[in-house]
Amino acid sequence: MRGINYIRNLYNLSLQDLGNILGVTKSILSKWERGEKPIPKKRITQLSEYFNIPSEYFQMELAEDDKLTIQSIRLKNDTLENIDLLTRLGYGNADEFYHIKQLIDTGNEAEAVRLLDSNEKFRKFFIQMKKTEIMLKLKKIHSFVDEVGNDENEIAIAQDILIDINLSLEGIIEELGL
């Protein structure tokens, strides 16, 4: 799988969502993801800045260790962004989350994940977030199916989007252990 496709799915973005962020069409994104067209340097820089992921990952075919590295980067980014929110919502105190951030920063992601999983309030919050993601994806499927016309290109894009949504939903369901 190409990096741009993996990263987009990891962040649960549709082709349309990422296209809007980058200012390109779904069709162009789809071609980048299938390797039919190279991603322009300007867009790689934009992707790297948006996701806070090194630029080399977007255009390459990813090995399993590359995927793990990208997941680790996302975990670091998400932890930093959400410490204040999680603390305000009562899912732990800031010291706990800064400790988890420190574990992540020192390469001990497994221990960080273990601590997060052991926090029952955080686990319930996480499950609720994932359920919400599933509902949003299902709504996207319904609205997108209503919009698809008879054009072959639109149908091909629709198929790509539905495959992506299905992969994302399978990942979410697997994460939740359902």
Backbone bond lengths (Angstrom), bond angles and torsions (degrees), N, CA, C in turn:
res aa  C-N    CA-C-N  psi(-1)  N-CA   C-N-CA  omega(-1)  CA-C   N-CA-C  phi
1 M - - - 1.454 - - 1.532 108.14 -
2 R 1.328 115.23 138.66 1.466 120.05 178.49 1.535 109.54 -74.98
3 G 1.320 113.86 148.80 1.451 120.73 -175.63 1.514 114.03 -56.09
4 I 1.324 117.15 -44.41 1.468 119.84 -177.05 1.528 110.43 -60.37
5 N 1.326 116.96 -39.64 1.456 121.25 179.60 1.524 110.70 -68.56
6 Y 1.320 116.95 -44.89 1.462 121.22 -179.48 1.534 110.75 -62.25
7 I 1.320 116.25 -46.43 1.468 120.69 -177.45 1.530 110.46 -66.02
8 R 1.323 117.04 -41.78 1.471 120.06 178.49 1.522 110.11 -59.79
9 N 1.328 116.98 -44.58 1.470 120.78 179.16 1.526 111.90 -68.30
10 L 1.331 117.29 -37.74 1.457 121.38 178.62 1.525 110.91 -59.51
11 Y 1.327 116.13 -35.40 1.464 121.40 179.62 1.529 112.18 -93.54
12 N 1.334 116.35 8.13 1.470 122.38 176.47 1.524 112.53 55.69
13 L 1.324 116.15 43.94 1.460 120.92 176.86 1.518 109.50 -104.61
14 S 1.312 116.52 139.18 1.464 120.55 173.53 1.519 108.65 -79.63
15 L 1.321 116.04 168.47 1.466 119.92 174.07 1.530 110.02 -57.55
16 Q 1.320 116.00 -41.08 1.465 120.80 179.86 1.520 111.22 -63.05
17 D 1.343 116.50 -44.58 1.464 120.72 -179.73 1.532 111.00 -59.06
18 L 1.333 116.54 -50.96 1.460 119.86 -178.41 1.525 110.69 -67.75
19 G 1.322 116.54 -36.14 1.460 119.97 176.01 1.518 111.82 -59.63
20 N 1.331 116.57 -41.99 1.463 120.79 178.07 1.526 111.00 -64.13
21 I 1.323 116.86 -39.95 1.463 121.32 179.64 1.531 110.53 -63.40
22 L 1.329 116.05 -42.72 1.467 120.81 -176.19 1.525 113.80 -87.79
23 G 1.326 116.21 -17.15 1.460 119.87 -176.71 1.525 112.38 77.86
24 V 1.357 116.11 35.46 1.468 121.09 177.32 1.530 108.31 -130.03
25 T 1.320 115.50 167.10 1.467 119.89 -179.22 1.527 111.34 -82.32
26 K 1.329 114.52 161.42 1.470 120.53 175.77 1.521 109.98 -61.00
27 S 1.303 116.00 -36.19 1.462 121.19 -178.28 1.535 111.14 -62.50
28 I 1.328 116.68 -44.58 1.471 120.92 178.11 1.521 109.92 -62.92
29 L 1.327 116.75 -46.74 1.474 120.66 178.83 1.521 111.30 -58.43
30 S 1.302 115.91 -43.80 1.458 121.13 -179.78 1.535 110.30 -59.83
31 K 1.324 116.94 -40.27 1.472 120.80 178.16 1.518 111.49 -67.16
32 W 1.322 117.33 -37.90 1.468 120.58 176.32 1.522 109.66 -63.42
33 E 1.336 116.23 -43.97 1.459 120.50 -177.09 1.522 112.40 -66.75
34 R 1.313 116.50 -33.30 1.472 120.19 178.70 1.533 111.80 -85.66
35 G 1.325 117.35 -4.33 1.459 121.43 179.29 1.521 113.69 78.22
36 E 1.322 116.64 15.98 1.459 120.55 179.71 1.522 111.80 -76.88
37 K 1.320 117.19 -25.72 1.464 123.11 177.92 1.527 107.99 -137.60
38 P 1.342 116.51 142.24 1.473 117.99 175.36 1.531 110.18 -73.76
39 I 1.312 115.40 151.72 1.459 120.46 177.81 1.529 107.44 -81.53
40 P 1.337 118.01 125.54 1.469 119.78 178.08 1.529 111.61 -60.30
41 K 1.339 115.82 147.24 1.469 121.04 -178.37 1.524 111.86 -54.23
42 K 1.335 116.10 -39.63 1.467 120.28 179.46 1.530 110.89 -57.92
43 R 1.332 116.22 -41.69 1.465 120.66 -178.36 1.533 111.27 -74.37
44 I 1.336 116.90 -34.51 1.466 119.50 177.05 1.528 109.28 -63.04
45 T 1.328 116.37 -42.72 1.467 120.50 177.54 1.522 110.02 -61.26
46 Q 1.322 116.18 -43.57 1.463 121.33 179.29 1.535 110.67 -61.84
47 L 1.317 117.02 -43.64 1.466 121.53 178.58 1.529 110.86 -62.57
48 S 1.324 115.25 -46.35 1.460 120.83 -178.70 1.527 111.45 -60.16
49 E 1.321 116.39 -42.81 1.465 120.71 179.34 1.528 111.53 -69.36
50 Y 1.321 117.29 -39.97 1.461 120.67 -177.78 1.531 110.98 -65.88
51 F 1.349 116.58 -47.21 1.459 120.43 -175.93 1.532 113.28 -90.73
52 N 1.322 116.57 -10.04 1.466 121.92 -175.80 1.532 110.32 58.16
53 I 1.333 115.22 44.22 1.467 123.97 179.90 1.525 107.04 -125.44
54 P 1.345 118.28 136.98 1.474 120.76 -179.54 1.532 112.14 -53.43
55 S 1.305 115.63 141.76 1.466 122.36 -172.67 1.522 114.12 -61.88
56 E 1.329 118.46 -29.22 1.465 119.54 -175.61 1.525 113.46 -63.64
57 Y 1.327 118.50 -20.31 1.460 120.66 -176.57 1.531 114.06 -77.08
58 F 1.304 118.96 -21.10 1.466 120.66 -171.00 1.521 114.26 -73.35
59 Q 1.312 118.33 -33.54 1.455 120.30 -173.11 1.526 112.83 -102.61
60 M 1.310 117.98 -9.05 1.461 120.39 -174.94 1.528 112.44 -90.74
61 E 1.335 115.18 158.97 1.460 121.06 169.04 1.519 105.99 -77.33
62 L 1.312 116.60 127.38 1.460 120.29 -173.66 1.518 112.81 -89.07
63 A 1.325 114.96 135.31 1.462 121.69 169.10 1.532 106.64 -88.76
64 E 1.320 116.66 169.53 1.460 120.25 -178.80 1.527 111.99 -59.58
65 D 1.344 117.81 -38.57 1.465 119.16 -179.83 1.523 111.62 -68.00
66 D 1.336 117.01 -30.56 1.472 120.22 174.87 1.528 109.99 -65.20
67 K 1.327 116.17 -41.70 1.464 120.38 179.27 1.526 110.68 -62.66
68 L 1.318 116.90 -41.66 1.464 120.67 178.47 1.524 111.08 -63.92
69 T 1.329 116.48 -39.87 1.464 120.31 177.87 1.527 110.28 -62.10
70 I 1.325 116.54 -44.34 1.468 121.25 -179.89 1.534 110.09 -64.49
71 Q 1.336 117.52 -41.07 1.468 120.69 177.49 1.530 110.49 -62.21
72 S 1.317 116.12 -40.06 1.463 120.61 178.39 1.524 110.96 -63.23
73 I 1.318 116.59 -42.83 1.468 120.93 177.98 1.524 109.81 -61.63
74 R 1.328 116.41 -43.21 1.472 119.12 179.95 1.528 110.43 -63.71
75 L 1.319 117.12 -41.77 1.457 120.62 179.08 1.526 110.52 -59.79
76 K 1.328 116.63 -42.89 1.469 120.48 177.52 1.526 110.43 -61.48
77 N 1.330 116.19 -48.45 1.466 120.48 -178.95 1.524 111.85 -61.41
78 D 1.334 116.25 -46.04 1.469 120.72 -178.72 1.521 111.51 -64.16
79 T 1.329 116.38 -40.42 1.463 119.73 -179.65 1.512 110.50 -62.50
80 L 1.315 116.76 -45.33 1.467 120.38 179.61 1.518 111.47 -61.47
81 E 1.327 116.39 -43.39 1.461 120.97 -176.44 1.523 112.54 -69.53
82 N 1.315 117.33 -28.69 1.459 119.87 -168.68 1.521 115.75 -107.92
83 I 1.328 118.68 -1.32 1.470 119.84 -178.54 1.528 111.01 -57.54
84 D 1.322 117.06 -50.44 1.466 119.96 -178.08 1.531 111.37 -63.54
85 L 1.315 116.80 -44.28 1.465 120.60 -179.97 1.529 111.33 -61.78
86 L 1.323 116.57 -48.53 1.461 119.85 -178.67 1.524 111.32 -62.29
87 T 1.325 116.76 -37.93 1.462 121.03 178.66 1.528 110.14 -65.75
88 R 1.352 116.87 -46.48 1.471 120.39 179.99 1.525 111.99 -62.52
89 L 1.335 116.31 -33.47 1.465 119.98 -178.80 1.533 112.76 -81.67
90 G 1.326 116.58 -2.08 1.457 119.97 176.24 1.514 115.14 83.06
91 Y 1.338 117.99 22.66 1.466 120.76 -179.43 1.527 112.40 -92.78
92 G 1.294 117.15 13.63 1.458 122.29 179.37 1.511 108.02 148.63
93 N 1.327 114.96 174.67 1.456 116.42 177.47 1.531 109.70 -102.73
94 A 1.306 115.34 162.53 1.458 120.79 -175.04 1.521 111.39 -59.01
95 D 1.332 117.67 -37.01 1.471 120.26 -179.99 1.526 111.52 -60.04
96 E 1.349 116.51 -41.56 1.472 120.29 178.01 1.528 110.74 -59.82
97 F 1.331 115.30 -47.14 1.453 118.78 -176.29 1.527 112.40 -71.63
98 Y 1.333 117.33 -33.90 1.462 118.69 175.78 1.524 110.51 -68.52
99 H 1.326 117.03 -32.38 1.467 120.52 174.50 1.531 109.36 -64.21
100 I 1.311 116.35 -43.65 1.463 120.89 178.09 1.530 109.96 -62.64
101 K 1.327 116.98 -43.03 1.465 120.62 176.85 1.530 110.52 -59.09
102 Q 1.322 116.88 -42.11 1.466 121.18 179.93 1.532 110.26 -63.13
103 L 1.328 116.91 -40.70 1.469 120.57 176.56 1.531 110.74 -59.96
104 I 1.324 115.37 -43.53 1.462 119.91 179.58 1.524 110.10 -64.42
105 D 1.322 116.60 -45.55 1.472 121.24 -178.58 1.527 112.77 -61.62
106 T 1.329 116.35 -28.91 1.473 119.63 -179.26 1.524 111.67 -94.58
107 G 1.333 117.06 10.24 1.462 120.84 175.06 1.514 114.85 85.50
108 N 1.314 118.23 13.19 1.459 121.43 -178.70 1.527 109.99 -104.05
109 E 1.345 115.93 58.01 1.459 121.38 -177.32 1.523 112.40 -62.26
110 A 1.333 116.84 -36.16 1.469 119.82 -177.88 1.530 110.84 -60.66
111 E 1.327 117.18 -42.71 1.468 120.88 178.64 1.530 110.45 -66.80
112 A 1.335 116.57 -38.66 1.465 120.58 178.25 1.524 110.60 -61.84
113 V 1.322 116.25 -45.61 1.464 120.54 179.19 1.532 110.16 -63.66
114 R 1.343 117.54 -40.24 1.464 121.37 178.46 1.531 110.63 -60.10
115 L 1.332 116.67 -43.75 1.467 120.15 179.33 1.525 111.45 -65.26
116 L 1.324 116.40 -42.30 1.464 119.38 178.84 1.523 110.91 -64.14
117 D 1.338 116.31 -41.46 1.463 120.18 179.56 1.527 111.95 -65.39
118 S 1.334 117.07 -30.71 1.465 120.10 -178.21 1.528 112.53 -78.19
119 N 1.324 117.69 -12.35 1.456 122.14 179.07 1.534 107.82 -86.89
120 E 1.332 116.58 101.84 1.465 121.82 -174.21 1.533 112.65 -59.02
121 K 1.330 117.17 -40.99 1.466 119.86 179.17 1.529 110.44 -62.93
122 F 1.333 115.78 -44.26 1.463 119.45 179.54 1.523 110.01 -63.86
123 R 1.328 117.59 -41.42 1.468 121.89 -179.46 1.531 109.97 -60.05
124 K 1.343 117.60 -44.38 1.468 120.52 178.38 1.528 110.83 -62.81
125 F 1.328 116.26 -41.45 1.461 121.56 177.66 1.522 109.96 -61.01
126 F 1.328 116.89 -45.93 1.461 122.82 -179.65 1.534 110.33 -60.84
127 I 1.334 116.99 -45.33 1.465 120.66 179.88 1.531 110.29 -62.74
128 Q 1.333 117.11 -41.17 1.467 120.02 178.27 1.532 110.73 -63.29
129 M 1.337 116.73 -40.75 1.472 120.22 177.49 1.522 110.59 -61.41
130 K 1.323 117.61 -43.08 1.464 121.49 -179.00 1.529 110.91 -67.21
131 K 1.318 117.30 -38.84 1.463 119.90 176.32 1.529 110.22 -61.55
132 T 1.323 116.22 -41.08 1.462 120.75 178.02 1.524 110.31 -62.92
133 E 1.338 116.88 -42.40 1.468 120.53 177.23 1.521 110.85 -58.37
134 I 1.328 117.13 -43.11 1.464 121.08 -179.95 1.523 109.86 -61.53
135 M 1.324 117.13 -45.52 1.464 120.37 -179.41 1.532 111.53 -62.46
136 L 1.329 116.97 -41.67 1.463 120.44 178.47 1.524 111.06 -63.47
137 K 1.322 117.29 -40.90 1.464 120.59 179.11 1.521 110.76 -65.39
138 L 1.326 117.17 -39.82 1.459 120.13 178.07 1.533 110.80 -64.21
139 K 1.333 117.14 -39.72 1.464 120.22 176.97 1.525 110.42 -63.41
140 K 1.343 117.64 -39.59 1.461 120.98 177.60 1.521 110.84 -62.07
141 I 1.329 116.34 -40.70 1.466 119.84 179.24 1.527 109.42 -59.79
142 H 1.330 116.53 -49.12 1.468 119.88 -178.11 1.524 111.99 -62.03
143 S 1.328 117.32 -45.36 1.464 118.81 -178.03 1.531 110.71 -69.36
144 F 1.316 117.25 -35.26 1.457 119.33 -178.72 1.522 111.23 -69.64
145 V 1.328 117.12 -42.51 1.463 120.78 179.59 1.525 110.14 -60.09
146 D 1.321 117.64 -36.72 1.465 121.29 178.27 1.526 111.95 -65.82
147 E 1.347 117.71 -29.27 1.466 121.92 -175.58 1.525 114.28 -86.40
148 V 1.323 118.32 -22.07 1.464 121.43 -173.72 1.524 110.23 -68.57
149 G 1.318 113.81 129.87 1.463 119.83 178.24 1.517 110.72 -94.82
150 N 1.343 116.28 -150.67 1.461 121.62 -178.47 1.531 112.52 -102.78
151 D 1.313 117.53 2.23 1.454 121.95 179.50 1.535 110.04 -67.97
152 E 1.362 117.01 132.47 1.463 120.64 -177.46 1.526 111.94 -60.27
153 N 1.330 116.79 -38.36 1.463 120.72 -179.96 1.523 110.75 -64.73
154 E 1.338 116.95 -43.24 1.460 120.80 177.61 1.524 111.15 -62.65
155 I 1.321 116.12 -40.03 1.466 120.07 179.58 1.530 110.28 -65.24
156 A 1.334 117.67 -41.27 1.472 121.06 178.41 1.529 110.94 -63.44
157 I 1.322 116.18 -42.44 1.468 120.26 177.85 1.526 109.77 -64.76
158 A 1.337 116.17 -41.23 1.463 120.25 179.00 1.527 110.43 -60.88
159 Q 1.320 116.90 -42.15 1.461 120.22 178.63 1.525 110.82 -61.81
160 D 1.346 116.90 -43.93 1.469 120.89 178.29 1.527 110.99 -59.70
161 I 1.322 115.70 -44.36 1.463 120.07 -178.67 1.529 110.57 -65.20
162 L 1.318 117.11 -43.84 1.458 119.87 179.88 1.524 111.60 -64.60
163 I 1.330 117.30 -37.42 1.470 120.64 175.85 1.520 109.66 -63.36
164 D 1.342 117.12 -44.76 1.463 121.15 178.96 1.524 111.47 -61.28
165 I 1.324 116.61 -44.58 1.465 120.43 -179.98 1.518 109.94 -63.81
166 N 1.326 116.84 -42.05 1.455 120.37 178.91 1.534 110.79 -60.98
167 L 1.345 117.37 -44.66 1.465 121.13 178.00 1.526 111.16 -61.28
168 S 1.327 116.09 -42.15 1.460 119.87 178.93 1.523 111.09 -63.23
169 L 1.331 116.64 -44.65 1.460 120.19 179.83 1.523 111.26 -64.40
170 E 1.343 117.14 -39.94 1.465 119.56 177.66 1.524 110.27 -61.82
171 G 1.345 116.73 -40.02 1.465 120.86 178.60 1.508 111.72 -64.21
172 I 1.325 116.79 -42.87 1.463 121.08 -179.93 1.522 110.06 -64.52
173 I 1.324 117.14 -45.15 1.465 121.22 -179.14 1.525 110.03 -63.73
174 E 1.332 116.63 -40.89 1.465 120.06 177.91 1.534 111.09 -63.73
175 E 1.350 116.63 -42.93 1.471 121.31 178.87 1.523 111.00 -59.14
176 L 1.316 116.32 -38.75 1.459 120.74 -177.99 1.523 112.80 -80.48
177 G 1.322 116.05 -10.30 1.460 119.75 -179.73 1.505 113.06 72.20
178 L 1.329 116.02 29.94 1.483 120.16 -179.14 1.514 111.50 -92.99
